[in-house]
Amino acid sequence: MRALVRRFVEEREIGKLDDLLSWGYEPTAKQRRAIEARATRKRNPLTFSEAFVDKFVSDKFGEATTHWRKLNDRIHRGVGNPCPLVLIGLPANIVVFNEGKIALEEVLKDEGFEEDLFSR
């Protein structure tokens, strides 16, 4: 996730907290303080991008059993046996950003969905 979020931040040239607002994300006061503290510390300061990515990913996608590596470890230990499991992992290269509503509507129309799903 870190690489994906980093790519998003870099492609959109997000260089400060206020730049996040145009993308619909407003960090909490606690998150803002943590990002600013890491970016302005005296010893080994991080760039804004590095500080934001680390904080965002750890808050939203922290290590849990749904994290692929941890899930894989559990499976190899036999947790969940004898229940059948289906595990799906998506490669990072299929992730696209900002395709937008228009692109999604075009895909839905190509698949035969004529109804405007966004007018509700």
SELO-996630 format. One line per 5 residues: number of its first residue (from 1); their letters; for each residue x, y, z of N, C-alpha, C. Coordinates in nm, 2 decimals, m for minus. Example, Ala and Ser with C-alpha at 12.3 -4.5 7.8 and 13.67 -1.06 7.14 Angstrom:
<sites>
1 = as = 1.32 m0.57 0.78 1.23 m0.45 0.78 1.32 m0.33 0.78  1.28 m0.22 0.71 1.37 m0.11 0.71 1.29 0.00 0.79 .
</sites>
This chain:
<sites>
1 = mralv = 0.08 m0.12 0.00 0.00 0.00 0.00 0.09 0.13 0.00  0.20 0.12 0.07 0.29 0.24 0.07 0.32 0.28 m0.07  0.36 0.19 m0.15 0.40 0.22 m0.29 0.29 0.28 m0.37  0.17 0.23 m0.35 0.05 0.28 m0.42 0.02 0.43 m0.38  0.02 0.45 m0.24 m0.02 0.58 m0.19 0.09 0.68 m0.23 .
6 = rrfve = 0.22 0.63 m0.22 0.33 0.72 m0.26 0.31 0.76 m0.41  0.28 0.67 m0.49 0.26 0.70 m0.64 0.15 0.80 m0.66  0.04 0.78 m0.58 m0.07 0.88 m0.59 m0.03 1.02 m0.55  0.04 1.03 m0.44 0.09 1.16 m0.39 0.19 1.22 m0.49  0.28 1.14 m0.54 0.38 1.20 m0.64 0.32 1.24 m0.77 .
11 = ereig = 0.23 1.15 m0.82 0.16 1.19 m0.95 0.08 1.31 m0.95  0.02 1.34 m0.83 m0.06 1.46 m0.81 0.01 1.58 m0.75  0.14 1.56 m0.73 0.23 1.66 m0.68 0.17 1.72 m0.55  0.13 1.63 m0.46 0.08 1.67 m0.33 0.20 1.70 m0.24  0.22 1.83 m0.20 0.34 1.86 m0.13 0.31 1.92 0.01 .
16 = klddl = 0.18 1.94 0.04 0.15 1.99 0.18 0.01 1.95 0.21  m0.03 1.96 0.34 m0.15 1.92 0.39 m0.27 1.98 0.31  m0.27 2.10 0.28 m0.38 2.17 0.21 m0.40 2.11 0.07  m0.30 2.05 0.01 m0.32 1.99 m0.12 m0.41 1.87 m0.12  m0.42 1.81 0.00 m0.51 1.69 0.02 m0.66 1.72 0.01 .
21 = lswgy = m0.69 1.85 0.04 m0.83 1.88 0.04 m0.90 1.87 m0.09  m0.83 1.90 m0.20 m0.88 1.89 m0.33 m0.91 1.75 m0.38  m0.85 1.66 m0.30 m0.87 1.51 m0.33 m0.97 1.45 m0.23  m1.04 1.54 m0.16 m1.14 1.49 m0.07 m1.09 1.43 0.06  m0.97 1.46 0.10 m0.92 1.40 0.22 m0.87 1.51 0.31 .
26 = eptak = m0.92 1.51 0.44 m0.87 1.60 0.53 m0.83 1.53 0.66  m0.69 1.53 0.68 m0.64 1.46 0.80 m0.70 1.52 0.93  m0.71 1.43 1.03 m0.76 1.48 1.16 m0.64 1.57 1.22  m0.68 1.64 1.33 m0.58 1.72 1.39 m0.46 1.64 1.44  m0.49 1.52 1.49 m0.39 1.43 1.54 m0.30 1.38 1.43 .
31 = qrrai = m0.36 1.35 1.31 m0.28 1.31 1.20 m0.19 1.42 1.15  m0.25 1.54 1.14 m0.17 1.66 1.10 m0.05 1.68 1.19  m0.07 1.67 1.32 0.04 1.69 1.41 0.15 1.59 1.39  0.11 1.46 1.37 0.21 1.36 1.35 0.28 1.38 1.22  0.22 1.41 1.11 0.28 1.44 0.98 0.38 1.55 0.99 .
36 = earat = 0.33 1.66 1.05 0.42 1.78 1.06 0.54 1.75 1.15  0.52 1.68 1.26 0.63 1.65 1.35 0.74 1.57 1.28  0.70 1.47 1.20 0.80 1.39 1.13 0.87 1.47 1.02  0.80 1.56 0.96 0.85 1.64 0.85 0.94 1.75 0.90  0.92 1.80 1.02 1.00 1.91 1.07 1.10 1.88 1.18 .
41 = rkrnp = 1.11 1.75 1.22 1.20 1.72 1.32 1.34 1.75 1.29  1.42 1.77 1.39 1.56 1.81 1.37 1.65 1.70 1.31  1.63 1.58 1.37 1.71 1.47 1.33 1.63 1.38 1.22  1.69 1.36 1.11 1.63 1.28 1.00 1.49 1.32 0.97  1.47 1.44 0.93 1.33 1.48 0.89 1.29 1.41 0.76 .
46 = ltfse = 1.16 1.38 0.75 1.11 1.32 0.63 1.06 1.43 0.54  1.05 1.40 0.41 0.97 1.49 0.32 0.83 1.48 0.36  0.75 1.58 0.32 0.61 1.58 0.34 0.55 1.45 0.29  0.59 1.41 0.17 0.53 1.29 0.10 0.56 1.17 0.19  0.68 1.15 0.23 0.72 1.04 0.31 0.64 1.03 0.44 .
51 = afvdk = 0.63 1.15 0.51 0.56 1.16 0.64 0.41 1.13 0.62  0.35 1.18 0.52 0.21 1.16 0.49 0.18 1.02 0.46  0.26 0.96 0.37 0.24 0.82 0.32 0.25 0.73 0.44  0.35 0.74 0.52 0.37 0.66 0.64 0.25 0.66 0.73  0.21 0.79 0.76 0.10 0.80 0.86 m0.03 0.75 0.80 .
56 = fvsdk = m0.06 0.79 0.67 m0.19 0.75 0.61 m0.20 0.59 0.60  m0.09 0.53 0.56 m0.10 0.38 0.54 m0.10 0.31 0.67  m0.03 0.36 0.77 m0.03 0.29 0.90 m0.17 0.31 0.97  m0.24 0.43 0.95 m0.37 0.45 1.00 m0.48 0.37 0.93  m0.47 0.36 0.80 m0.58 0.30 0.72 m0.55 0.16 0.69 .
61 = fgeat = m0.43 0.12 0.67 m0.40 m0.02 0.63 m0.29 m0.08 0.71  m0.30 m0.07 0.84 m0.20 m0.12 0.94 m0.20 m0.27 0.93  m0.10 m0.32 1.00 m0.08 m0.47 1.01 m0.20 m0.53 1.08  m0.27 m0.62 1.01 m0.38 m0.69 1.07 m0.39 m0.82 1.00  m0.48 m0.90 1.04 m0.50 m1.03 0.97 m0.54 m1.01 0.83 .
66 = thwrk = m0.59 m0.90 0.79 m0.63 m0.88 0.65 m0.52 m0.83 0.57  m0.41 m0.80 0.63 m0.28 m0.77 0.56 m0.23 m0.90 0.49  m0.20 m0.89 0.37 m0.17 m1.01 0.29 m0.06 m1.10 0.36  0.05 m1.04 0.40 0.16 m1.11 0.46 0.11 m1.18 0.59  0.04 m1.11 0.67 m0.01 m1.17 0.80 m0.11 m1.28 0.77 .
71 = lndri = m0.19 m1.26 0.67 m0.29 m1.36 0.63 m0.22 m1.49 0.58  m0.12 m1.47 0.50 m0.05 m1.58 0.44 0.02 m1.66 0.56  0.07 m1.59 0.66 0.14 m1.66 0.77 0.03 m1.74 0.85  m0.09 m1.69 0.87 m0.19 m1.76 0.94 m0.23 m1.89 0.86  m0.24 m1.88 0.73 m0.28 m1.99 0.65 m0.18 m2.10 0.66 .
76 = hrgvg = m0.05 m2.06 0.65 0.06 m2.16 0.66 0.06 m2.23 0.80  0.01 m2.16 0.90 0.00 m2.22 1.04 m0.12 m2.31 1.05  m0.21 m2.30 0.95 m0.33 m2.39 0.96 m0.45 m2.32 1.02  m0.44 m2.19 1.05 m0.56 m2.12 1.11 m0.67 m2.12 1.00  m0.79 m2.16 1.05 m0.90 m2.16 0.95 m0.93 m2.30 0.90 .
81 = npcpl = m0.84 m2.39 0.93 m0.86 m2.53 0.88 m0.98 m2.59 0.96  m1.07 m2.66 0.91 m1.09 m2.71 0.77 m1.17 m2.62 0.68  m1.20 m2.50 0.72 m1.29 m2.41 0.63 m1.22 m2.38 0.50  m1.29 m2.39 0.39 m1.23 m2.35 0.26 m1.21 m2.20 0.26  m1.10 m2.16 0.20 m1.07 m2.02 0.19 m1.04 m1.98 0.04 .
86 = vligl = m1.08 m1.87 0.01 m1.05 m1.81 m0.13 m0.97 m1.68 m0.10  m0.85 m1.68 m0.14 m0.77 m1.56 m0.12 m0.74 m1.49 m0.25  m0.77 m1.36 m0.26 m0.75 m1.29 m0.38 m0.66 m1.17 m0.35  m0.55 m1.17 m0.43 m0.46 m1.06 m0.42 m0.45 m0.99 m0.55  m0.45 m0.85 m0.55 m0.45 m0.78 m0.67 m0.31 m0.72 m0.69 .
91 = paniv = m0.25 m0.73 m0.81 m0.12 m0.68 m0.83 m0.13 m0.53 m0.84  m0.02 m0.46 m0.79 m0.02 m0.31 m0.79 m0.03 m0.25 m0.93  0.01 m0.32 m1.03 0.01 m0.26 m1.16 m0.13 m0.24 m1.22  m0.24 m0.30 m1.16 m0.37 m0.29 m1.21 m0.44 m0.17 m1.14  m0.38 m0.11 m1.04 m0.45 m0.01 m0.97 m0.43 0.12 m1.05 .
96 = vfneg = m0.54 0.19 m1.07 m0.54 0.32 m1.14 m0.61 0.42 m1.05  m0.57 0.55 m1.06 m0.63 0.65 m0.98 m0.70 0.75 m1.06  m0.80 0.81 m1.00 m0.88 0.92 m1.06 m0.93 0.89 m1.20  m0.99 0.77 m1.21 m1.06 0.74 m1.34 m1.19 0.82 m1.35  m1.24 0.85 m1.23 m1.36 0.94 m1.23 m1.49 0.88 m1.27 .
101 = kiale = m1.59 0.95 m1.24 m1.73 0.91 m1.26 m1.76 0.88 m1.41  m1.71 0.96 m1.50 m1.74 0.95 m1.64 m1.68 0.82 m1.69  m1.56 0.79 m1.65 m1.49 0.66 m1.70 m1.57 0.54 m1.64  m1.61 0.55 m1.52 m1.69 0.44 m1.46 m1.82 0.42 m1.53  m1.89 0.53 m1.56 m2.01 0.52 m1.63 m1.99 0.46 m1.77 .
106 = evlkd = m1.88 0.49 m1.84 m1.85 0.43 m1.97 m1.83 0.28 m1.96  m1.76 0.24 m1.85 m1.74 0.09 m1.83 m1.87 0.02 m1.81  m1.96 0.08 m1.73 m2.09 0.02 m1.69 m2.17 0.01 m1.82  m2.17 0.12 m1.90 m2.25 0.11 m2.03 m2.20 0.00 m2.12  m2.06 m0.01 m2.13 m2.00 m0.12 m2.21 m2.05 m0.25 m2.16 .
111 = egfee = m2.07 m0.27 m2.03 m2.12 m0.39 m1.97 m2.27 m0.41 m1.98  m2.34 m0.32 m2.04 m2.48 m0.33 m2.05 m2.57 m0.26 m1.95  m2.51 m0.19 m1.86 m2.58 m0.11 m1.76 m2.62 0.02 m1.82  m2.75 0.04 m1.85 m2.79 0.16 m1.92 m2.83 0.27 m1.81  m2.87 0.22 m1.69 m2.92 0.31 m1.59 m2.81 0.40 m1.54 .
116 = dlfsr = m2.84 0.53 m1.51 m2.75 0.62 m1.46 m2.74 0.59 m1.31  m2.64 0.52 m1.26 m2.62 0.48 m1.12 m2.59 0.60 m1.03  m2.55 0.71 m1.09 m2.50 0.82 m1.01 m2.61 0.93 m0.99  m2.72 0.91 m1.05 m2.82 1.02 m1.03 m2.91 1.00 m0.91  m2.88 0.89 m0.83 m2.96 0.86 m0.71 m2.92 0.95 m0.60 .
</sites>
